[in-house]
Amino acid sequence: MGHVNFILIAGIVFLLSADTVPKSLDLNPGLTIVGTVTVALIPALLAYIYCRWVARDLPAAHQDRVRRSFLIKKSMIAFEILMLVGYVCDIYFLYYPYWISKWMGRIYFFTLHMLISILPLVIGTILIRLVSFEFDRYSETTTMVLEGTNSGATRGKVFKFQTKLLLLPLLPMFIYYLLFDVIELMPTVVHQVLNRHLWIGFGLMGMIILAAFIYAPFLLNFLWPTRPLSDSELGKRLRQLAEQDGIKYRDIVVWQTRPFNIANAAVAGLAPWSRRIFLTDILLDNFSSDEIETIVAHEFGHIRYKHILTYFVFSLTYFFSYALLYATVGHPILVAWDKSPIVSALYTIVFLLFYFVFIFRFLSRRFEYQADLYAVSVTRRPVSFKQALYRLANMNFIPRSLRWFLEIFSTHPSIERRFKFIDLACFDDPTTHRYRTYLLEAKILVILLPVLVYLTRLIDLSRIN
């Protein structure tokens, strides 16, 4: 969820809310084509001009340069928002979805229509990220390429990687709509059953999300190829670390990220038989065994405290909380605005942002502290872990400190805050004790889900159609 592009999600929400049948027959397909091309190209062009302009005044000192470059890359969201505004105008005023439907003719599948319709946003977003990549190369703060790599080939790899990064998180949603495309071809009696029992839709989405969490490691293999961890001594050491606290997982694999210069680790997989620990090859080549052990122990902390399960519950809770809030608050607002499709989309987007940006990332930062505490406790190597975090920040060109208003949009606390937390934990500060067991926030989520399911059953779900 941390890697989902919310501009693309917002574009899909606006697309789903729009009328495919225009109110006026006085339409100009040429104007729609020009508008669509403008959406895909102009924001990226403006981003390129902006980056060329700000790159002239980058500081010479490394840390200052990293901090300034980081802030400049964060500001690229302004061009993605500009692209989204243009896309909304393309949908509502130039009737872009209508022309896609007309072009498809009788061969109409909603999922295919949606995929084609979001292409301008996908292309525009990738172009803006390519601009960001070129800025990284110029400012010498990129993790995306090793020195001496062919520039042309690398741009192609960046394009391919960013496309995967954009579309893979959306795969569950595409599968969901693909199922309904299949249902659309079924007899009328099937449609009648679904209309009478709207909970079937919730059940289908729940099963798809469950499958996504279970099989996430296999999806992550599409980002980069993997190989088994070949270092037998390190592997034995990590297995012993897992066994001492009953940590269960399928295996530890190495992400082959070259020519990208990325040092990172991750854990994915809800079920023990599918769960994998991922280590990048750059991490293995540049970090000591002690440092790698503490990094993997951090990932074990996510398993120990069932963070993946909590994220799954969090995802399910969204659908029921949205349905409940829509029926009690959103529906009256839309009635007051004459059920405007733009207001409907804005309501959905505001709730999405609040839920998956502010609440989710707040929860994620708490989980990172908890995994840090676990890593330090089981390895008894706080110095090695702090050194590993410091080196990860340097290699990935992440500033060691962030202002609070930037940190609330991040899934991880700043390195500076994590250092302070580790120091407090080493001195057994009472403020760290709550992180030694399941967090209150996680317990509330587990209790909240069945409550929301029950409350949602009391409302008329047909009102949210």
N, C-alpha and C positions, 0 to 999 in steps of 0.2 A: 504493500500500500504506500510505502514511502516513496516508491518510484513511479507512481501513477501521475501522468501529466494532467493537471486539473483544467488547463485551457482546452485540451482535447475533450475531456469529459463534459465541460461546459458547452462546447460546440455541439456535442451529441445531444445534450439535454435540449438546447435550443432547436435542434433539428427535429427531435421527437415531438416537440410542442407545436411546431409550425403546421399550418394548413398546406397540404399538397395541392389543393385546388385553388387557383388564384381568384380573387374577387373581381378582377377586371380582365377582360379578354384583350385589352390593348397592351400586348407584351412584345418586347424586343429581345430576341435570343442573342443578338450581337452584343447588346448592352450587358446581358447576364454573363456572357463569355468574358468580356473585358473586366467586369467586376470580379469574377472568379479568379482570373489570372492576377489581378491587382492584389487580391487577398493573399495569394500564395507567394508573390514576389516582392511587393513594395515594402512590407515590414522588414524583410530580410535585408533588402538594399539599404534601408534607413539604419538598421542595426550595424551594417558594415561601415557606413559613413561615420556613425557614432563611435565605433571602436577605433577606427583610424584616427579620429580626432582626439579621443581621450588617451590613446596609446603614446602620444607625444610627451606627456607630462608624468610618466610613471617614475616613482622614486627609485633611486639607485640601491638603497639598502634592501637586503633580501626580504626581511620580515615586513617592512613597510610596503614593498612591491607586492608581496603575496596578499597582504590585507587589501590594498587598493584594487588589485586584480580581482579578488574575491567579490568585493562590493560591486565592481563594474559588471561582472558576470551575473550577479544577483539582479542588477538593474535591467538585464535583458528581458525580464518578465514584462517590462513596459511595452516592448515590441510585440510580444506574444499577445498581450491584452489588446493592443491596436489591431492585430490580425484577427482576433476574436470579434471585435466590434465590426470590422469589415465583413466578416463571415456572417454575422447576424443580419447586417444590412442586405447581404447577398441572398439570405434565406427569406426574409420577410418582405423585402421591397423589390427584389429582382427575381424572386420565385425560382431560385436555383433548384430546389428539390423537384418542382413541377417539371422542369426541363429534363431532369434525370429520369423521372417516371415516364415522360413522353418518349424519350430515347429508348428506354428499355421495352416499351410497348407491352405486348402480352406476356413476355418473359419476365414476370415481376416476382422477385423474392425480396422480402423486406431487408434481410441481412445484406444481400448484395447491393440493394439500393443505399443502405446506410454506409457500407464500405466505400462505394463510389462517391457518395455525397460528402464524406469527411476527408477525401483526398486533398483538397486545397489546404485544410488545416494541417494534415500530416506533412505534406510537402513543405509548407511554410515553416512549421516547427523545426523540421530537419534542417532546412536552410539556415535558420537562425542559430541552431546549434553548430552548424558548420562554421558560421561566422565566429561564434564563441571559441571554437577550436582554433581557428586561424589567429584570433587574438591571443589565446594561450601560447601558441607557438611564438608569436612575436614578443610577448612579455616574458617568455621562458618560465611560465608557471603551469605547464601542461603535464598531466599524467597520461595523456592519450597517445604518446608516441615515444619510442626510444630514439636516442640520437643516432644519426646516420641512416635512418629509414627513408626510403623513397617517398617524397611528398605526395605525388599523384596517387600511388597505391594506397597510402595511408588515408587520404581523403575518401577513397572508395570504401575502405574498411570502416571509417568513422560513420559514413552514410549508412552502411549495412548495419552496424551496431546500433545506431540511434533509431533506425527503423524497428529493429527487434525490441529495443527498450521501450519504444512508444506503444507498440501493438501487443506485445506479450501480456502485459497486465490487463488488457481489455479482452483477452481470449474468453474468459468465463461469460462475459456479457454477450459476445458474439455467438457462443454456443447456445445460450439461453434463447436468443432471438431466432437462431437457426432451428431450434426445436419447435418454436411456434410457426415457422415457415412450413415445417413438416406437418404440424397439426392442421394447418390451413388446408392441406390437401386431403385431409381425412373427411369421412362422412359428417353430415350435419349433426347427427346425434352426439358426436364427440364435442362439437362446439357448444351444444346445449348443456352438456355436463360441465364443461369448463366454466360457462357463464353462471351456472347455478352454484358451483363450488370454486370460488375464487381462491381458496386456500391451496388449490392444486398448483397455482402459479408460484406461490410462496414456497411450496414444497420442492418444486423443480429448481428454483433458484437456490434453495438451501442445499440440495444435493450437488448442484454444480459448484457451489462455493466449497463444500466439503471435499469434493474431488480435487479442486484447485489447491487446497491446502495440503492434501495428502500427496498429490503428484507434483507439487511445486519443484522438487529437485530435478525431475525429468524435464520440466519446462525450462529451468535455468540452464540445462545443458545446451539449449539453443543459443544462449548468449555467447558462450565460448565452449569449445570441446574440453573434455576432462580426461584425466588419467588417474589411476590409483596412486596413492602416496607410496613412492618407491623406497624412501628412507626407512629401512626396517628398524633402526635404533630409535628414531623419532617416533615412528608408528607405535612401537612397543611402549614407549614412555607415555604416549597419549592414551593408549588403551588402558594402561595401569591407572592413570589419572581418572578415567571414566569409571573404571570398575570400583574404585574406592568409595564412590557415592552412588553407584547404581545407575549411571547415565547410559541410556540405551540409544543406539543409532545404527544405521546400516553400515556406513563406511565413511572414510575421510578421503576426499578426492582433490586433485589439483586442477584448478582452472588454468588453462593454457591461454593466457591473455596477450602474449606478444603478437604484434609489435607495440601494444599498449603497455604503458609503464604504470600499472596499477597494483598497489600493495593493499590487500584487503582480505577479509575472512567473513564467512556467513554461515548460517545454519538454516535449513529449510526442510519441511516435511512434518506433517502432523502425527503420522503413525511411525512408531519405532522402526518398522520394516522398510519404510520408504525414506526415513530421515537421513540426510547427508550433511557433513561438514565440508564447506568449500574453502580452500586456501588458494590464493593466486600464486603462480610460479614466481613472480617478482618478490612476493613476501618470503617464500622459501629460500630464495637465492640471496636475500639481503639481511635477513634477521637471524639472530642466534637461536639455538635450541631452547634456551630459557625463555627468550622473548616469545617464540612461537607457542611454547607451552602455555604461557599466561594468556595469549590471545585466544587459543583454543579453549582454555578454561573459561574465558568470558563467554564463548559460544555455548559451552556446557551449562553455564549459568542460565542462559535462556531456556535450555531444556529442563534444568532442575526445577525452575519456578514456573514451568508450563506457560511461557509467554506466547508460544505459537497457538496453543489452545485458547488462550485469552483473546488473541487477535481474531481467531475464528468466531468466538462468541461475540466479539465486538462487531464483526461484519454482519452477523445475523441480527444483532440488536438494532442495527441501522434500519433495516426494512420495516420492522415492527414499530420502532419509534417514529419513523417517517409517516407510516400509515396512520398512527394514532394522532400525531400532531397535525397532519393534513386534515383529518376529519374534524378535529376540534378547533383548529386555528386557520389552517391554510384555505380550506373550502370557503369559510365566510369571507376571507380576504378576496378570493377570486370572484365570488358572487358580487362583492362591492365594486370590483373592477370589470364587471360584465364578462367574466371568464376570459380575460385577455391572455392569449398564448404567451406573450412576452412576460407578463407578470407571473404566470404559472411557471415558466422556465426560471425566472429570477428567484422565485420562492424556493424551488428545488435546489438551485445552485448555492444559495445562501446557506441552506441547511447542510448540503454536502460539505461546503467549506468549513462550517462550524464543527461538524462531526469529524471529518477525516483530516482536517488540518489542525485545528486548535485542540480538540479533545484527544484525537489519536496521537498527535505528536507530543502532547503533554504526557500521556500514558507511556509512550515510547521512551521519552527521556527518563522517566522513573524506572523503567525496565533496564535501561542502560546502566544506571547507577547500581541497580540490584545485581546485574551480571558482573559489573566491576568488583563489587564487594565479594561476590562468589569467587572470582578469579584470584583475588588477593588472599582470601581465606584458605582455599584448597591448595594453592601452590606455595604460599608463604614467601612470595617473591614480589613485594610491592615495588621495589626499586626496578626490577626487570620489567614489570608491567607498565610503570610510568615511563620508562625508557622506550618501551615498544609503542605506547601511545604518542610519545613525542616524535618518534621517528616516522610513525604512520602519518602524523600531521605534516611533517616536513616533506615526505615523499609524495603525498597527495595534495600538497600546496593548500592546506587548510589553516587559516589563522588560529593561533592558540587561544585567542579570546574573542568574544563576540558581544556586541551590545544586546541588551535584553530583548529589544524589539525585533532583532534578527534571529535570536535564539528560539523565540516562540514558534518560528516557522521551521525549525530544524528537528529532525528525529533524534539527534544526539546532543547532549550537553557539550559545551565548549571544552577543549582540553584543559583549560585553566580551571574550570569548575570541577572537572573530573579529578584533577590532581588534588584539589582542596578536599574533595569527598574522600579520596583514598587516604589522605593524611589523617582526616578525622576518624576514619575507620580503624587505622593502625593504632590510634590512641583510645580506641573503644569509646568514642564520643556517643552519648545517648541518642543524638539525632540520627545516627546510622542504624540503630537497633531495629527499627521498623522494616528495614530492607533485608533482615535475616529470615523473614518468613514471607508468606504470600501477602502481597500488598492489599491494603483496604480497597483501593481502586479496583483491583481485579476481583475481589470478593463481591463488591457492589454490582459489577457487571454480570457475574454468574447468577446473582439473585434477581437482577433486573430483567433478564431475558424471559423467564417464565411469567413474570408479572406483566410484561409488555404483551406477550403472546395472549394471555388471558384477557387483558383490557382490549386488545385489538379484536378479539372474538366477539366482544360486546357491541362493536360499532358496525355500521353498514358499510362493508367494503366496497360496494358498488358505487359509493360516492367518490371514491378516488380514481375512478376510470376517466 
